[in-house]
Amino acid sequence: MNTSYPNQKPSLLTAIAVMTLTSGVINLFWGFIASATALGTIIGVICLPITILPTILGVFEIIYAAKLLSAQPEAVKPSQSIAVFQILTFFIGNIFSMVVGILTLIFYNDQSVKEYFAKINGTQIYAPIQPPSMPEILPAPSDPALPEPELMEEPARPKRIRKVAGK
């Protein structure tokens, strides 16, 4: 994608960072609202640990997005675990984070994003290994000088004669 400027971030990486930051802010507010609502009832107090989870995810999302958006690139790896947790927020009703998680996983598989992460982490990208192709098996050319081998038939089994009782 961005082949003209080698130090520039790929646009998909910027999209990942902005979407993750937005999802983090939404999860932060979502968690606060869910926790405040849960504190209003006795059963909600018991369920309070579940309502805090979006807040915790929101904090991790904001920290990760800040690392991706920083002017000085930090050695960070693609966080597929954050993307999976974003998808799991579907169970608490947060559709936006679910969509962000799916798009993030798709964008991580882009070649320019993989190359950028490899560059900032100092690792090398290996091309996928192609399995060796099987050579075609062609029939051997028949040489007229060589006689064709004869196929031998199996000897016939002798027939069993049944003895009739009483004769």
C-alpha positions in Angstrom: 0.0 0.0 0.0 2.4 2.7 1.1 5.4 1.7 -0.9 6.6 5.3 -1.6 7.4 6.1 2.1 9.0 3.3 3.9 8.8 4.9 7.3 5.1 5.7 7.0 2.5 3.6 8.7 0.1 1.7 6.5 -3.4 3.2 6.3 -4.9 -0.1 7.6 -2.7 0.1 10.7 -4.0 3.7 11.3 -7.5 2.4 10.9 -6.9 -0.3 13.4 -5.6 2.2 15.9 -8.4 4.7 15.5 -11.1 2.0 15.6 -9.5 0.4 18.7 -9.3 3.8 20.4 -12.9 4.6 19.6 -14.0 1.1 20.8 -11.9 1.6 24.0 -13.7 4.9 24.8 -17.1 3.3 24.1 -16.2 0.2 26.3 -15.1 2.5 29.1 -18.4 4.4 29.1 -20.3 1.2 28.6 -18.7 -0.4 31.6 -19.3 2.6 33.8 -22.9 2.8 32.8 -23.5 -1.0 33.3 -21.7 -0.9 36.7 -23.7 2.1 37.9 -26.9 0.4 36.7 -25.9 -2.8 38.5 -25.4 -1.1 41.8 -29.1 -0.2 41.9 -30.2 -3.7 42.7 -29.2 -6.6 44.9 -28.7 -9.0 42.0 -26.8 -6.3 40.2 -24.3 -6.1 43.0 -23.7 -9.8 42.6 -23.2 -9.4 38.9 -20.9 -6.3 39.3 -17.7 -8.2 38.3 -19.3 -9.0 34.9 -20.2 -5.3 34.3 -16.7 -4.2 35.1 -15.2 -6.3 32.3 -15.9 -3.8 29.5 -14.2 -1.1 31.5 -11.1 -3.2 31.8 -11.1 -4.0 28.1 -11.6 -0.3 27.3 -8.5 0.6 29.3 -6.4 -2.0 27.5 -7.8 -0.9 24.1 -6.9 2.8 24.8 -3.3 1.8 25.9 -2.8 -0.4 22.8 -4.2 2.3 20.4 -1.9 4.9 22.0 1.1 2.7 21.3 0.0 2.3 17.6 -0.7 6.0 17.1 2.5 7.3 18.7 4.9 9.2 16.6 7.8 7.1 17.7 7.0 3.5 16.8 7.1 1.1 19.7 7.8 -2.6 19.4 4.2 -3.9 19.7 2.8 -7.0 18.2 -0.7 -7.4 16.7 -3.0 -8.0 19.6 -5.3 -10.6 18.5 -6.5 -11.2 22.1 -7.9 -7.7 22.3 -9.7 -8.3 19.0 -11.2 -11.5 20.3 -12.4 -9.8 23.5 -13.9 -7.0 21.3 -15.8 -9.7 19.5 -17.0 -11.2 22.8 -18.5 -7.9 23.9 -21.4 -9.0 21.7 -22.6 -11.0 24.6 -23.1 -7.8 26.7 -24.8 -6.0 23.8 -21.9 -3.9 22.4 -22.3 -4.4 18.6 -19.8 -1.7 17.7 -16.9 -3.4 19.5 -17.8 -6.7 17.9 -17.5 -5.1 14.4 -14.2 -3.4 15.3 -12.8 -6.8 16.5 -13.8 -8.6 13.3 -12.3 -5.8 11.1 -9.2 -5.7 13.2 -8.6 -9.4 12.7 -9.1 -9.0 9.0 -6.8 -6.0 8.8 -4.0 -7.9 10.7 -3.8 -10.3 7.8 -3.0 -7.6 5.3 0.6 -7.9 3.9 1.5 -4.2 4.5 0.4 -4.5 8.1 2.4 -7.7 8.6 5.4 -6.0 7.1 5.1 -3.0 9.3 4.8 -5.0 12.5 7.8 -7.1 11.4 9.8 -4.0 10.8 9.1 -2.3 14.1 9.6 -5.6 16.0 12.8 -6.4 14.2 11.6 -9.7 13.0 11.6 -11.2 9.5 8.5 -12.2 7.5 8.8 -15.6 5.9 6.9 -16.3 2.7 4.4 -19.1 3.0 6.0 -22.4 2.1 4.5 -24.0 -1.0 4.3 -27.7 -0.8 6.2 -29.4 -3.6 4.1 -30.3 -6.5 3.9 -34.0 -7.4 5.4 -34.8 -10.8 3.0 -36.3 -13.3 3.5 -40.0 -13.7 3.6 -40.7 -17.4 3.6 -44.2 -18.8 7.0 -45.4 -19.8 7.6 -45.4 -23.5 7.5 -48.9 -24.8 10.7 -50.0 -26.5 10.0 -52.3 -29.5 13.2 -54.1 -28.9 12.1 -55.3 -25.4 9.4 -57.9 -25.2 6.3 -57.1 -23.2 6.1 -59.0 -20.0 3.4 -61.6 -19.9 0.8 -61.6 -17.2 0.6 -64.9 -15.6 -2.8 -66.2 -14.6 -3.4 -67.8 -11.3 -3.8 -71.5 -11.6 -7.4 -72.6 -11.4 -8.5 -74.2 -8.2 -9.6 -77.8 -8.3 -13.4 -78.2 -8.0 -14.6 -79.7 -4.9 -16.8 -82.7 -5.3 -19.5 -83.1 -2.7 -20.2 -86.5 -1.4 -23.8 -87.2 -1.0 -24.7 -89.1 2.1 -26.5 -92.4 1.8 -25.2 -93.5 -1.6 
